[in-house]
Amino acid sequence: MRITEINVTNFQGLRNAALVVSAPVLLVAGHNGAGKSSLLDAISMAFTGQPRRVNLKKDMGQLVTEGQKKGEAHVAWVDDNGAEETSWVMLPKGNTAPLLDLPYLPFVLDASKFASLDSKERRRMLFDLTGASAKPDDIAKRLADKGADKALVEKIKPMLRSGFPAAADQAKENASEARGAWKQLTGENYGSDKAEGWEPQAVQVSGIEQSHIDQVAEQLKTLEQDMAEAQQTLGGHKAAKAAAAQRQQRIADLTETAGLLERRQAKLIEDEKRRDEWDAKLADARRAAEGGPSHDPIMCPHCNGELELHRGAPGERIDIRAYVAPEKVADPEAAKRVTEYSDYLDSALRAVANSKRDVEASQNAAAQVQALQDEAAAVPNDDAIANAEQVINDMRQERDALNAKRLALQEALDAASGRADLIAEAERQHGQVKAWSLIADALGPNGIPSEILADAIGPINKLLASHSASTGWAQVQISDSIDVTFGGRLYGLLSESEKWRCDALLSAAIAKLSGLGLLVLDRLDVLDLPSRGQALKWLMQLTKSGDLQSVIVAGTLKQPMDNPPPGVQAVWIDGGIIAQPQAKAA
């Protein structure tokens, strides 16, 4: 990828940059805040469409130069086949040209990106970059190349999706199971030397036939049937005993309830008496409240006329007279008592209902007690249950003895007839132990994982060593644990200038291995003057060798570079505007 032209307007601190790139190395210089980093951001966003300095695409309007309404960046470039392409981004909406499907482009546009990845992301990126694969199919091929059994490889392949440790542990477990099967077959502890060519001692068997085994098996069948019947009978005894105990408890509870009948009947009579009293009082109160008589007339049984009893002075005879309805005079005090008496009557009615319910419950309990007593049956005693359990235990012992006898007869018969089969099966299990152990060792840390890791980091470490030698800087390496080191020190412990050199070497290696041929570096000024010279010399060498086609490097300098070396185009940014570029032919 060779950049041929850059056009940027109103992009952050960069107001205008119309630049034809005429040399492989483009040096962008200027004072602080002149717009150098804005130029690099514009180039990156034109290629990737991803915002820089803001997190969300909707905030891209913040990147337009202050006081302006829109900005844009266009980058023209030539691919490896010589085809001319243009990438661009428009602000504030962030519209872009069709984005490039180049997964490693962000790593050459931002040199610090690789070191910022976590170890898992770094490992995945290196595997993809170098073509080192840890896919199950590729690992299966490596296992086959090591002589692993193809059928067993197919069995372990699904576990590879969970990682090497899980697959290795499964292979070890399978080998352990095969050792256990060998031990069960042979009756001996497994040993790799012992298992090789193992044979059992020859056994002489005479007078034992299959009919003897069948006879014992028939005895076992009969005994099992007898045991089943005995256990069923014992279960019935225990169930009957448990039911009897529950029945007795139920009878006791019901007897207690039935014993309350007389007291509950007496209470019902009292409750009904109180109900009648309050009913009469409520009726009188209602009559008085309505102005009616305090009592109703008596109906004559002969003429159906209304009569009333009249008493004079104490001791006088009671006269029966025709009923004369008194004049209605409402009693306001009686009206107040109506509500009060209604509540008393309601309470009395509830008491009567509750008492009737309780009387009925006691009557029902008495009936149930009688029914349960009628159901009582003879219950087996503890001695009968103990005797039944002893009979079953004796049967179990007899069954175990018959089983042992049958197994002994079968083993004796098989010892002769199955010796060859035993040898063959023991040999097969020994072969399984060796095959699974081979796979477990191959999947261990020092096996295929180590080989794949070497394939992944070997090429980039080789290239990093070459770049370190070219620059004279400390060597950058990626360790087996995917840590980045510079001169043997971890990346996180480096100074700012050491990190810059480390990032530059890594990004250049990625640009070479990915075939992009493009490298963008910012903040050259973090290096001292000798190191800046080393960096430019090294970048010029990479473009001359063809490892890189385009390099853009930016930094704060005191003044423009008046006489750039061949192969370097130097431009100066002042106040957000690129001055007339300076270049020399390579």
C-alpha positions in Angstrom: 0.0 0.0 0.0 1.7 3.2 -1.2 0.0 6.5 -0.3 0.1 9.0 -3.2 -2.0 12.0 -2.1 -3.5 13.4 1.1 -6.2 16.1 1.2 -7.6 17.2 4.5 -9.7 20.3 5.5 -11.1 21.5 8.8 -10.1 18.3 10.7 -9.5 19.1 14.4 -6.5 21.3 14.5 -5.7 20.9 10.8 -7.4 23.5 8.6 -5.9 22.6 5.2 -3.5 20.0 3.9 -3.3 19.4 0.1 -0.3 17.1 -0.3 1.1 15.0 -3.1 3.3 12.3 -1.5 6.4 12.2 -3.5 8.8 10.0 -1.4 8.4 6.7 0.5 9.0 8.4 3.9 6.9 11.4 4.7 8.1 13.5 7.7 5.4 15.7 9.1 6.9 18.4 11.5 5.7 21.5 13.2 5.4 23.1 16.6 3.1 21.8 19.3 -0.6 22.1 18.4 0.1 22.8 14.8 -2.1 19.9 13.5 0.4 17.0 13.1 -1.6 14.4 15.0 -4.8 15.7 13.4 -3.3 14.8 10.1 -2.6 11.2 11.2 -6.1 11.0 12.8 -7.6 12.0 9.5 -5.6 9.4 7.6 -6.6 6.7 10.0 -10.3 7.6 10.0 -10.3 7.8 6.2 -9.0 4.2 6.1 -11.0 2.6 8.9 -14.1 4.8 9.5 -13.5 4.5 13.2 -13.5 7.7 15.3 -10.4 8.8 17.1 -10.4 11.1 20.1 -14.1 10.5 20.6 -15.7 7.2 21.4 -18.9 7.2 19.4 -19.6 7.9 15.8 -22.4 10.3 16.7 -19.8 12.5 18.4 -17.7 12.8 15.2 -19.0 16.4 14.8 -16.7 17.4 17.7 -13.7 16.7 15.4 -14.6 19.5 12.9 -12.3 22.5 13.3 -13.8 25.1 15.6 -15.9 27.6 13.8 -16.4 25.4 10.8 -19.5 23.3 9.9 -17.9 20.4 8.1 -14.6 18.7 7.5 -13.2 16.0 5.3 -10.2 13.8 4.6 -9.2 12.0 1.4 -6.3 9.6 1.0 -5.3 8.3 -2.4 -3.2 5.1 -2.6 -2.0 2.4 -4.9 -2.4 -1.3 -4.0 0.1 -4.1 -4.8 -1.4 -4.6 -8.2 -0.9 -1.0 -9.1 -4.6 -0.1 -8.9 -5.4 3.4 -7.7 -7.8 3.7 -4.8 -9.2 6.5 -2.6 -10.4 6.3 1.0 -12.3 9.2 2.6 -14.3 10.3 5.6 -16.8 13.3 5.8 -17.6 15.1 9.0 -19.7 15.7 11.0 -21.8 12.6 10.0 -18.8 10.3 9.6 -19.7 9.1 6.2 -16.9 7.0 4.6 -16.0 5.3 1.4 -16.5 1.5 1.5 -14.2 0.4 4.3 -11.1 -1.7 3.7 -11.3 -5.3 4.9 -7.8 -5.3 6.3 -7.7 -6.6 9.9 -4.1 -5.5 10.5 -4.5 -1.9 9.3 -5.3 -0.5 12.8 -2.0 -1.9 14.0 0.1 0.0 11.4 -2.0 3.2 11.8 -1.6 3.2 15.6 1.8 1.7 16.7 0.8 1.4 20.3 -2.2 -0.8 19.6 -0.5 -4.2 19.7 1.1 -3.6 23.1 -2.3 -2.4 24.5 -4.0 -5.8 23.7 -4.4 -8.3 26.5 -2.5 -11.6 26.2 -5.5 -13.5 24.8 -6.1 -10.9 22.0 -2.4 -10.7 21.3 -2.1 -14.4 20.9 -5.1 -14.6 18.6 -3.7 -11.7 16.5 -0.3 -13.3 16.2 -1.8 -16.7 15.3 -3.8 -15.1 12.5 -0.9 -12.9 11.3 1.6 -15.7 11.0 -0.9 -18.4 9.8 -0.3 -20.5 12.9 -3.5 -22.3 13.5 -4.9 -23.8 16.7 -8.1 -25.0 15.1 -9.2 -28.5 16.0 -8.7 -29.8 12.4 -5.2 -28.5 12.2 -4.3 -29.9 15.6 -5.8 -33.2 14.6 -3.5 -33.2 11.6 -0.5 -32.5 13.8 -1.5 -35.4 16.1 -1.8 -37.7 13.1 1.7 -36.6 11.9 3.0 -37.7 15.3 1.5 -41.2 14.8 -1.6 -40.8 16.9 -4.5 -43.2 16.3 -6.9 -41.6 13.9 -10.0 -42.9 15.6 -8.9 -41.6 18.9 -8.0 -38.3 17.4 -11.6 -38.0 16.2 -12.8 -38.7 19.7 -10.6 -36.1 21.3 -11.2 -33.4 18.6 -14.4 -32.0 20.1 -12.5 -31.3 23.4 -10.0 -29.2 21.6 -12.6 -26.4 21.4 -12.3 -26.1 25.2 -8.5 -25.7 24.9 -5.4 -27.8 25.1 -5.5 -28.4 28.9 -9.0 -29.8 28.8 -8.2 -32.0 25.8 -4.9 -33.2 27.4 -6.7 -34.0 30.7 -9.4 -36.0 28.8 -6.7 -38.0 27.0 -4.9 -38.7 30.4 -8.3 -39.8 31.9 -8.9 -42.1 28.9 -5.4 -43.6 29.4 -6.1 -44.1 33.1 -9.3 -45.9 32.3 -7.5 -48.2 29.9 -4.9 -49.0 32.7 -7.8 -49.7 35.0 -9.4 -52.0 32.4 -6.1 -53.8 32.0 -5.8 -54.3 35.7 -9.4 -55.6 36.0 -8.7 -58.1 33.1 -5.4 -59.4 34.4 -5.7 -59.0 38.2 -2.3 -57.3 38.3 -1.1 -53.7 38.6 -0.4 -52.1 35.3 3.1 -51.4 34.2 4.2 -50.5 30.7 7.0 -53.2 30.6 4.8 -55.8 32.3 1.9 -55.1 29.9 4.1 -55.6 26.9 3.5 -59.2 25.8 1.6 -60.2 29.0 0.0 -63.7 29.2 -1.8 -65.4 32.1 -0.6 -68.7 33.5 -2.1 -71.7 31.9 -5.0 -73.2 34.0 -6.0 -76.9 34.0 -9.8 -77.4 34.2 -11.4 -80.8 34.4 -14.9 -82.1 35.2 -16.6 -78.6 34.9 -19.3 -78.2 32.3 -21.8 -75.6 31.4 -24.6 -77.7 32.8 -23.1 -77.3 36.3 -23.3 -73.5 36.0 -26.8 -73.7 34.6 -27.9 -75.8 37.6 -26.5 -73.2 40.1 -28.2 -70.4 38.1 -31.6 -72.2 38.4 -31.1 -72.5 42.1 -30.4 -68.8 42.3 -33.6 -68.0 40.3 -35.7 -70.1 42.7 -34.1 -68.5 45.7 -34.7 -65.0 44.3 -38.4 -65.8 43.9 -38.7 -67.0 47.5 -36.9 -63.9 48.7 -39.3 -61.7 46.8 -42.3 -63.4 48.3 -40.8 -63.2 51.8 -40.0 -59.5 51.4 -43.5 -58.8 50.2 -44.9 -60.6 53.3 -42.6 -58.7 55.6 -43.6 -55.4 53.9 -47.2 -56.3 54.5 -46.6 -56.9 58.2 -44.8 -53.6 58.6 -47.5 -51.7 56.8 -50.2 -53.3 58.9 -48.3 -52.4 62.1 -47.8 -48.8 60.9 -51.5 -48.6 59.9 -52.6 -49.9 63.4 -50.5 -47.3 65.2 -52.0 -44.5 63.1 -55.5 -45.9 63.7 -55.0 -45.9 67.4 -53.8 -42.3 67.4 -56.8 -41.4 65.3 -59.2 -43.2 67.7 -57.6 -41.3 70.7 -58.1 -38.0 68.9 -61.7 -38.8 68.0 -62.5 -40.1 71.5 -61.4 -36.8 73.0 -63.7 -34.9 70.6 -66.6 -37.3 71.2 -66.3 -36.9 75.0 -67.1 -33.2 74.6 -70.7 -34.0 73.3 -72.7 -33.4 76.6 -70.9 -30.2 77.4 -71.4 -29.0 73.8 -75.1 -29.9 73.9 -75.5 -28.0 77.2 -73.8 -25.0 75.7 -76.1 -25.2 72.6 -79.2 -25.1 74.9 -77.8 -22.0 76.6 -76.9 -20.3 73.3 -80.4 -21.0 71.9 -82.0 -19.5 75.1 -79.9 -16.4 74.8 -80.8 -16.1 71.1 -84.6 -16.3 71.9 -84.2 -13.7 74.7 -82.5 -11.2 72.4 -84.9 -12.0 69.6 -87.8 -11.0 71.9 -86.1 -7.9 73.1 -85.3 -6.8 69.6 -88.9 -7.3 68.6 -90.1 -5.2 71.5 -87.6 -2.5 70.8 -88.7 -2.3 67.2 -92.4 -2.0 68.2 -91.5 0.7 70.6 -89.4 2.6 68.1 -92.3 2.4 65.5 -94.9 3.5 68.2 -96.7 0.1 68.2 -98.0 -1.7 71.3 -95.7 -3.3 73.7 -97.4 -6.7 73.0 -99.4 -8.4 70.3 -103.1 -9.2 70.8 -104.3 -12.7 71.5 -106.4 -14.3 68.8 -109.7 -15.8 70.0 -109.9 -19.5 69.0 -113.6 -19.3 68.5 -114.3 -16.1 66.6 -110.7 -15.1 65.6 -111.2 -11.8 67.2 -108.4 -9.9 68.9 -108.3 -10.0 72.6 -106.0 -8.8 75.4 -105.5 -9.6 79.0 -106.2 -6.8 81.5 -105.0 -6.9 85.1 -106.2 -4.3 87.6 -104.7 -3.8 91.0 -102.4 -6.5 92.4 -104.5 -9.4 93.6 -107.5 -8.6 91.3 -108.8 -11.1 88.8 -107.4 -10.9 85.2 -110.1 -9.9 82.7 -110.2 -10.8 79.0 -111.3 -7.8 77.0 -111.5 -6.9 73.3 -108.2 -5.7 72.0 -108.0 -1.9 71.5 -104.9 -0.8 69.6 -103.3 2.0 71.5 -102.3 5.3 69.9 -98.9 5.0 68.2 -96.2 7.0 70.0 -92.6 6.4 68.8 -90.0 5.9 71.5 -86.7 7.5 70.4 -84.7 5.6 73.1 -86.1 2.3 71.8 -84.9 3.2 68.3 -81.3 3.5 69.7 -81.7 0.0 71.3 -82.7 -1.6 68.0 -79.1 -1.4 66.6 -77.6 -2.5 69.9 -80.0 -5.5 70.2 -79.4 -6.4 66.6 -75.7 -6.8 67.3 -76.4 -8.9 70.4 -78.8 -11.1 68.4 -76.2 -11.6 65.6 -73.6 -12.6 68.2 -76.1 -15.1 69.7 -77.0 -16.5 66.3 -73.3 -17.1 65.6 -72.8 -18.8 68.9 -75.8 -21.1 68.2 -74.3 -22.0 64.8 -70.9 -22.7 66.3 -72.4 -24.8 69.0 -74.4 -26.8 66.5 -71.2 -27.4 64.5 -69.4 -28.5 67.6 -72.2 -30.9 68.6 -72.3 -32.4 65.1 -68.5 -32.8 65.2 -68.7 -34.7 68.5 -71.5 -36.9 67.2 -69.5 -37.6 64.0 -66.4 -38.4 66.1 -68.3 -40.9 68.2 -69.5 -42.6 65.0 -66.0 -42.7 63.5 -64.5 -44.2 66.7 -67.0 -47.0 66.5 -66.2 -47.5 62.8 -62.4 -47.6 63.4 -62.8 -50.0 66.3 -64.8 -52.2 64.0 -62.0 -52.1 61.5 -59.3 -53.2 64.0 -57.5 -56.3 62.9 -54.9 -58.5 64.3 -51.5 -56.8 64.1 -48.2 -58.8 63.8 -46.0 -58.5 66.9 -42.4 -57.5 66.9 -41.2 -61.1 67.2 -43.1 -62.1 64.0 -41.5 -59.3 62.1 -38.0 -60.1 63.5 -38.4 -63.7 62.5 -39.4 -62.7 59.0 -36.3 -60.4 58.7 -34.0 -63.2 59.9 -35.4 -65.6 57.3 -34.7 -63.0 54.5 -31.1 -62.4 55.8 -30.5 -66.2 55.7 -31.8 -66.2 52.1 -29.4 -63.4 51.2 -26.4 -65.3 52.6 -27.5 -68.4 50.7 -27.9 -66.3 47.5 -24.4 -64.7 47.9 -22.9 -68.2 48.4 -24.6 -69.4 45.2 -23.4 -66.4 43.3 -19.9 -66.9 44.4 -20.1 -70.6 43.4 -21.5 -69.7 40.0 -18.8 -67.1 39.4 -16.1 -69.5 40.4 -17.4 -72.1 38.1 -17.7 -69.6 35.2 -14.2 -68.3 35.8 -12.8 -71.8 35.9 -14.5 -72.7 32.7 -13.6 -69.4 31.0 -10.0 -69.7 32.2 -9.3 -72.3 29.6 -11.7 -71.4 26.8 -11.1 -67.6 27.0 -7.3 -67.5 27.6 -6.6 -66.3 24.0 -9.4 -63.7 24.2 -8.0 -62.5 27.5 -4.5 -62.1 26.1 -5.9 -60.2 23.1 -8.1 -57.9 25.2 -5.2 -57.1 27.6 -3.0 -56.3 24.6 -5.8 -54.0 23.2 -6.1 -52.2 26.5 -2.3 -51.8 26.6 -2.4 -50.3 23.1 -5.1 -47.9 24.3 -2.9 -46.8 27.2 0.0 -46.1 24.8 -2.2 -44.4 22.2 -4.0 -42.1 24.7 -0.7 -41.3 26.5 0.9 -40.3 23.1 -2.1 -37.9 22.6 -1.9 -36.6 26.1 1.9 -35.9 25.8 1.4 -34.2 22.4 -1.3 -31.9 23.8 0.8 -31.0 26.8 2.5 -27.7 27.2 5.8 -29.0 25.6 4.0 -30.6 22.7 1.8 -29.2 20.0 1.0 -26.0 21.9 4.7 -25.2 22.1 5.1 -25.9 18.4 2.1 -23.7 17.4 3.3 -20.9 19.7 6.8 -21.1 18.1 5.1 -20.9 14.7 3.2 -17.9 15.8 5.9 -15.9 17.5 9.0 -17.2 15.6 8.6 -15.2 12.4 7.8 -11.9 14.2 10.6 -12.4 16.7 13.0 -13.0 13.9 11.9 -9.9 12.1 12.1 -7.9 15.4 15.6 -9.1 16.0 16.5 -7.9 12.5 14.9 -4.4 13.1 16.6 -4.1 16.5 20.0 -4.8 14.8 19.3 -2.3 12.1 18.4 0.5 14.5 21.0 -0.4 17.2 18.2 -0.3 19.7 17.6 -2.9 22.4 16.0 -6.1 21.1 12.2 -6.4 21.1 10.8 -9.9 21.7 7.5 -11.6 22.3 7.8 -14.2 25.1 6.2 -17.6 25.2 3.6 -16.1 27.5 3.0 -13.4 24.8 4.5 -10.6 26.9 6.3 -7.8 25.0 9.8 -7.1 26.2 12.4 -4.5 25.2 16.0 -5.3 26.2 14.6 -8.1 28.4 12.3 -5.7 30.4 8.5 -5.9 30.3 6.7 -3.3 28.2 4.9 -1.8 31.3 8.3 -1.0 32.9 9.6 1.0 29.9 10.1 4.7 29.7 8.1 6.7 27.2 10.9 6.8 24.6 11.6 3.0 25.1 7.9 2.3 24.5 8.0 4.4 21.3 10.9 2.4 19.9 9.3 -0.8 21.0 6.0 0.1 19.3 7.7 1.3 16.1 9.6 -2.0 15.7 6.4 -4.1 16.4 4.3 -2.1 14.0 6.9 -2.3 11.3 7.1 -6.1 11.7 3.3 -6.3 11.5 3.3 -4.1 8.3 5.8 -6.5 6.7 4.2 -9.8 7.8 0.7 -8.6 6.9 1.8 -7.4 3.4 0.3 -3.9 4.1 3.6 -2.1 3.6 2.3 1.0 5.4 3.5 2.4 8.7 2.3 5.5 10.5 4.2 6.8 13.6 3.5 9.8 15.7 5.5 11.7 18.3 9.0 11.2 16.8 10.0 14.1 19.1 9.9 11.7 22.2 13.3 10.4 21.0 16.5 12.3 21.5 18.3 13.7 18.4 20.6 10.6 17.9 17.6 8.3 18.2 15.6 10.3 15.7 18.4 10.0 13.2 18.5 6.2 13.8 14.8 6.0 13.3 14.7 7.9 10.0 17.7 5.9 8.7 16.0 2.6 9.6 12.7 3.7 8.0 14.5 4.6 4.8 16.2 1.2 4.8 12.8 -0.5 5.1 11.4 1.4 2.1 14.5 0.8 0.0 14.4 -3.0 0.8 10.7 -3.1 -0.2 9.5 -4.2 3.3 7.5 -0.9 3.4 6.0 1.2 0.6 4.9 4.2 2.6 5.9 5.6 6.0 4.4 8.6 7.6 6.1 9.9 10.7 5.2 13.0 12.7 7.0 14.9 15.4 7.5 18.3 17.0 10.6 20.0 15.7 12.1 23.5 16.2 12.2 24.3 12.5 11.5 22.8 9.1 14.0 20.3 7.7 15.7 22.3 5.0 17.7 19.5 3.4 15.9 16.1 3.8 17.9 13.0 2.8 17.0 11.1 -0.4 13.8 9.1 0.0 12.4 11.5 2.6 9.7 14.2 2.0 9.6 16.7 4.7 6.5 19.0 5.3 6.0 21.7 7.9 2.6 22.4 9.5 2.1 25.9 10.8 -1.2 27.1 12.2 -3.1 24.1 10.9 -1.8 24.5 7.3 0.8 22.5 5.5 3.5 24.6 3.9 5.1 23.8 0.6 6.5 20.3 1.0 10.2 19.5 0.6 11.5 16.3 -0.9 14.4 14.6 -2.5 14.3 11.7 -4.9 15.2 8.4 -3.4 
